[in-house]
Amino acid sequence: MLQYFLFPLHEAHSFFNIFKYITFRTFGAALTAVIICMIFGPGFIRLLQKKQIGQSVRDDGPQSHLSKKGTPTMGGGLILLGISVATLLWGDLGNKNIWIALLTTLGFGMIGYVDDYRKVVQKNSKGLSAKKKLFFQILIAGSVAGILYFFRETPPVLKFPFFKDWSLDLGLFYIPFAMFVIVGASNAVNLTDGLDGLAVGPTMITASTFLILAYCAGHVKIAEYLQIPYIPGSGELSVFLATVAASCLGFLWFNTYPAQVFMGDVGSLALGGALGVVSVITKNEFLLALCGGIFVMETLSVMAQVISFKMTGKRVFKMAPIHHHFELKGWAEPKVIVRFWIISILLAIVTLSTLKLR
Ligand code: 57M
């Protein structure tokens, strides 16, 4: 929005030219988002405490979590505030990708909000039933996938990392595939959000990585040099992803161990939806699975545990998701968290290396 008011001033002062550059607006968006989260964080936490929006903790989990009972949750509202304000201020609101990414994020956040509200405020431990949660996720993801397919500017192809000449035209199957990626990413981040900062760290790292990928895909010369698909208008997603990464950074200030606030489903479902939709727009679905490997590992650990228990009555892990397994092995919570962050950073480096290794 700022560029509409300030860029025209470049006729009087050439300084205002700067507002048309994605790079400048990306930095401005990041700074705005992190400042919003840091400034409003303490007051937001006090508001959650005043309204007694505290986490209930299941007694069948690790005993170390029982002390977390009552921790303010639904802090994801602060993340979404940072993302929304910074994107509306610094994004090019004439770019459809910005609106698709922001509205998908807020739509998934709304699903999480209803679940959190029922669980925490209405004290209904079931919250939004799994079926209803999945229904609304599929509804939003299906709408987004349909828009991306029927109003596409590039063929609905699936791209493969490391193999620049490989691409698979999905045709109409693009729609269910895109839905799977968006809903899967949302639920994967949700499952991962089970230790202080465990979800927000890899989300920040993945968003930062995809910021670079989106910028490259939206820059015709860079895309040509790197031999990656040129996706017109995707460069603007760098601004959106900067708000995601920076809002996560600001939220981490309060969510780091020992957490003063949890993000709640309002945050985890939204952040996963954001990463999913951006990966679909930039045709980097496989790179999301690579860079977001922590989320994939957490989800696969649950699937393995449930299948194994149902088929053999035996557990693969001491407890799933896998972060609880390491806790029960005696790793201190911060050790699990930081080691998962380290893995996430290594996966981000490998992901960026695929830009050249192809
Ligand atoms: C999302 N929610 C955390 C917090 C956060 C099928 C099964 C794998 C489902 C899974 C489940 O319930 N997942 C829900 C994980 C919860 O965090 C809240 O939820 C929001 C995210 N959605 O923002 O509001 C707890 O996580 C801890 N936490 C922190 N710091 C944070 O910054 O310490 C969260 C954020 C919080 C807090 O204790 O209460 C969660 O874990 O529920 N179920 C599980 O993950 C359970 N695993 C399990 O049942 N495993 C079984 C089978 C089903 C695979 C097995 O291994 O045999 C574990 N979670 C709990 N208790 N709470 C273990 C049992």
Residues whose N, C-alpha, C, O or C-beta is under 5 A from the ligand:
A	BS01	57M	Q55 S56 V57 R58 D60 G61 H65 K68 T73 N190 L191 D193 G194 L195 D196 G197 N255 A259 V261 F262 M263 G264 D265 S268 V302 Q305 V306 M319 A320 P321
